[in-house]
Amino acid sequence: MQPVGPGASTVSRTGPAAGPDLDRRTITSTNSASLDGVFSDRSHLPGTAGYDAARDGFDLSAIPAPDVAVSATDEADVAAAVRFAAGRGLPVAVRATGHGPVPGVDQGLLIDTRALSTVTVDPERRTATVGAGVPWARVLEKCAPLGLVPLCGSSPDVGVAAYTLGGGLGPLGRRHGWAADHARRVRLVTADGEAREITADTEPELFWAVRGGGGNFGVATELEFDLMPADALYGGGLYLPGESASELLAAFGRCTATAPDELSLSVAFLTFPDVDAVPAPVRGRFVAHLRVTHLGPAEGAERLIAPLRAVAVPLLDTVRPLSIDQLGTVHGDPTRPQPVSCGGAVLPRWDEGVIDVLLAEIGATTPHMLELRHLGGALARPLAMPDAVGHRDAGFNLFTSAYPGAGFSGAMAMQNELYRRLLPWSGGRAVYNFTARPDGRPADARGAFEAPVLSRLQAVKAAWDPQDLFRFTVTIPPAGTTNRADSDSPRTGTAPSRAPHEAGHGPSSVPVGGGTQYVGAVPAHPRRHAGPHPRGPRRHVRRAAGREPRPRAGGRPAAGHDADPNVR
Ligand SMILES: Cc1cc2nc3c(=O)[nH]c(=O)nc-3n(C[C@H](O)[C@H](O)[C@H](O)COP(=O)(O)OP(=O)(O)OC[C@H]3O[C@@H](n4cnc5c(N)ncnc54)[C@H](O)[C@@H]3O)c2cc1C
């Protein structure tokens, strides 16, 4: 389909005309009064409290440093800010919760959307309409009394807008698909500063692209999406001794091979810090944290996870009937701001070679956590109205995340090496929302999409944002332009520890996790199991170090990715 660019069907134009004629290099305190003429007290220059508040957020590893920040209060502000930036050649960065910032925002205009905070639920139509600054927790809260559930992700603190635009992989995804599959409409301020209603009818090609292609095509100001009925939810965490990793992964492989779509499983291996805030049973311990979400009653869920329970006596057990607003507690994601330095990949299917690599990686002294999520089910099914979400057919998603504090850079190097070893299976592919580069360079989206999808996205980008105004994201370069990820030097001021080709890890990925932050993951009074392991004394993790795994049949990188310079 031929992409149609701006001007084809403007639904509405909002906001004041662009402001005074300022060059970006002349945005200083001496002319801030002129900026105030457009945004009043909502524009902020470096060194002010408003500026720091606008760039505040969860991930402390990539704090943006734009020329100017705008705290938007409504769509008109967003449109005015984009027009202001576009008129002066300023690139635009967007910030809601700060869970997915990109490195290198050292110029341009940043739009803080947190004040776009409305949440409306329509129980008849089973939809929610939310402003761009809303985190999932607020939607869960509104939906819970109505017996409706949104397709949120693991963390209730993540922003709805960017999560959904980037695909949105959540614990109910195997039953209902990606969050982007269920977006009904998006209000988007495009690069020309127009606020548009983007639907399958108004702009079909752009609607396809924004559902999975992230923030590359404009600033979303509002989204409407489907809610799902949920009569019963059951889930939580089983915290097993980390030494049972080998047996647990074997059981995990068997369980996921036959799991119904109602069951979502993931397992994380991590070492809890030895601090009082961590419950005694897991304090300072290397654990395997099995996360269970079941859309249905307890009995069915317990029957399905019985083989996993049989692996070892849990140190803690938080699996229980869940209210809808407790869905965000299952993974126990970190809540306190922290530097995030992570990696990730999609893996096509269960493969013993991959498991050998993972078992060689994890252990009590590993400086990062590692999580394997089961995909498949509705995540893999074709849609009646396709969207741009990549790698729908992947079997598993892998995340790793360095523990904050000492050894952070070593943990990053170790993760790079892990992803290099996994390349025969991953092909350098990652889910868009988990794509980032650990080396301080801007991320690009080449690993997040199959080649034809990427080409189509680039054509849409060229039609709607040819100047690449919205480049401060996981970048899809306009068709016919150079990829910034190849040409830009690091803009964070720190040299990469290893060049990407040395790391062998192209579109590496990203966020989730963090050691000490998992303090909040464990309830104060969990059920504690005592007594001996039913199968006798614990064994240690089978270490496969030094054994270089061979790719299995079918484990070659996907076509279209062989050309990636980072894929060997
Ligand atoms: C702890 C944690 C858990 C996570 N769990 C999951 C998960 O389970 N599933 C999943 O799919 N992802 C998950 N993610 C990834 C997350 O969905 C992405 O990083 C997402 O982009 C974060 O959006 P945000 O608004 O919270 O963060 P921000 O840092 O505020 O925004 C991230 C980026 O999104 C873009 N953006 C933000 N708002 C807009 C807008 N209104 N319009 C256009 N572009 C915009 C910008 O490029 C911005 O840099 C997780 C991340 C973390 C840190």
The ligand as a MOL file (V3000), in Angstrom:
LIG
                    3D

  0  0  0     0  0            999 V3000
M  V30 BEGIN CTAB
M  V30 COUNTS 53 58 0 0 0
M  V30 BEGIN ATOM
M  V30 1 C 10.4730 -2.0870 34.6780 0
M  V30 2 C 10.0300 -2.1570 33.2440 0
M  V30 3 C 9.1120 -3.1260 32.8640 0
M  V30 4 C 8.6890 -3.2140 31.5340 0
M  V30 5 N 7.8080 -4.1960 31.1840 0
M  V30 6 C 7.3790 -4.2760 29.9050 0
M  V30 7 C 6.4720 -5.2920 29.5140 0
M  V30 8 O 6.0510 -6.1390 30.3180 0
M  V30 9 N 6.0790 -5.3370 28.2230 0
M  V30 10 C 6.4980 -4.4080 27.2980 0
M  V30 11 O 6.0650 -4.4800 26.1350 0
M  V30 12 N 7.3620 -3.4340 27.6450 0
M  V30 13 C 7.8190 -3.3620 28.9130 0
M  V30 14 N 8.7220 -2.3900 29.2610 0
M  V30 15 C 9.2200 -1.4850 28.2200 0
M  V30 16 C 8.3100 -0.2570 28.0980 0
M  V30 17 O 7.0600 -0.6270 27.5830 0
M  V30 18 C 8.9460 0.7490 27.1370 0
M  V30 19 O 10.2270 1.1010 27.5880 0
M  V30 20 C 8.0850 1.9910 26.9920 0
M  V30 21 O 8.5830 2.7510 25.9100 0
M  V30 22 C 8.0960 2.8390 28.2410 0
M  V30 23 O 7.2270 3.9150 28.0720 0
M  V30 24 P 7.1170 5.0440 29.1890 0
M  V30 25 O 6.1710 6.0680 28.7340 0
M  V30 26 O 6.8350 4.3630 30.4720 0
M  V30 27 O 8.6020 5.5860 29.2730 0
M  V30 28 P 9.2520 6.9360 28.6710 0
M  V30 29 O 10.7150 6.7880 28.9380 0
M  V30 30 O 8.5950 8.1380 29.2180 0
M  V30 31 O 8.9910 6.8360 27.1300 0
M  V30 32 C 9.7520 5.9370 26.3700 0
M  V30 33 C 9.8530 6.3980 24.9500 0
M  V30 34 O 8.5930 6.2510 24.3390 0
M  V30 35 C 8.3410 7.3160 23.4480 0
M  V30 36 N 7.1130 7.9880 23.8770 0
M  V30 37 C 6.6970 8.2020 25.1430 0
M  V30 38 N 5.4970 8.7910 25.1370 0
M  V30 39 C 5.1540 8.9590 23.8450 0
M  V30 40 C 4.0380 9.5180 23.1920 0
M  V30 41 N 3.0080 10.0390 23.8670 0
M  V30 42 N 4.0160 9.5280 21.8450 0
M  V30 43 C 5.0390 9.0190 21.1310 0
M  V30 44 N 6.1270 8.4770 21.7000 0
M  V30 45 C 6.1830 8.4490 23.0420 0
M  V30 46 C 9.5550 8.2080 23.4830 0
M  V30 47 O 10.4080 7.8410 22.4250 0
M  V30 48 C 10.2120 7.8610 24.7810 0
M  V30 49 O 11.6130 8.0120 24.7330 0
M  V30 50 C 9.1800 -2.2980 30.5740 0
M  V30 51 C 10.1100 -1.3260 30.9600 0
M  V30 52 C 10.5440 -1.2600 32.2730 0
M  V30 53 C 11.5690 -0.2480 32.6580 0
M  V30 END ATOM
M  V30 BEGIN BOND
M  V30 1 1 1 2
M  V30 2 1 2 3
M  V30 3 2 2 52
M  V30 4 2 3 4
M  V30 5 1 4 5
M  V30 6 1 4 50
M  V30 7 2 5 6
M  V30 8 1 6 7
M  V30 9 1 6 13
M  V30 10 2 7 8
M  V30 11 1 7 9
M  V30 12 1 9 10
M  V30 13 2 10 11
M  V30 14 1 10 12
M  V30 15 2 12 13
M  V30 16 1 13 14
M  V30 17 1 14 15
M  V30 18 1 14 50
M  V30 19 1 15 16
M  V30 20 1 16 17
M  V30 21 1 16 18
M  V30 22 1 18 19
M  V30 23 1 18 20
M  V30 24 1 20 21
M  V30 25 1 20 22
M  V30 26 1 22 23
M  V30 27 1 23 24
M  V30 28 2 24 25
M  V30 29 1 24 26
M  V30 30 1 24 27
M  V30 31 1 27 28
M  V30 32 2 28 29
M  V30 33 1 28 30
M  V30 34 1 28 31
M  V30 35 1 31 32
M  V30 36 1 32 33
M  V30 37 1 33 34
M  V30 38 1 33 48
M  V30 39 1 34 35
M  V30 40 1 35 36
M  V30 41 1 35 46
M  V30 42 1 36 37
M  V30 43 1 36 45
M  V30 44 2 37 38
M  V30 45 1 38 39
M  V30 46 1 39 40
M  V30 47 2 39 45
M  V30 48 1 40 41
M  V30 49 2 40 42
M  V30 50 1 42 43
M  V30 51 2 43 44
M  V30 52 1 44 45
M  V30 53 1 46 47
M  V30 54 1 46 48
M  V30 55 1 48 49
M  V30 56 2 50 51
M  V30 57 1 51 52
M  V30 58 1 52 53
M  V30 END BOND
M  V30 END CTAB
M  END
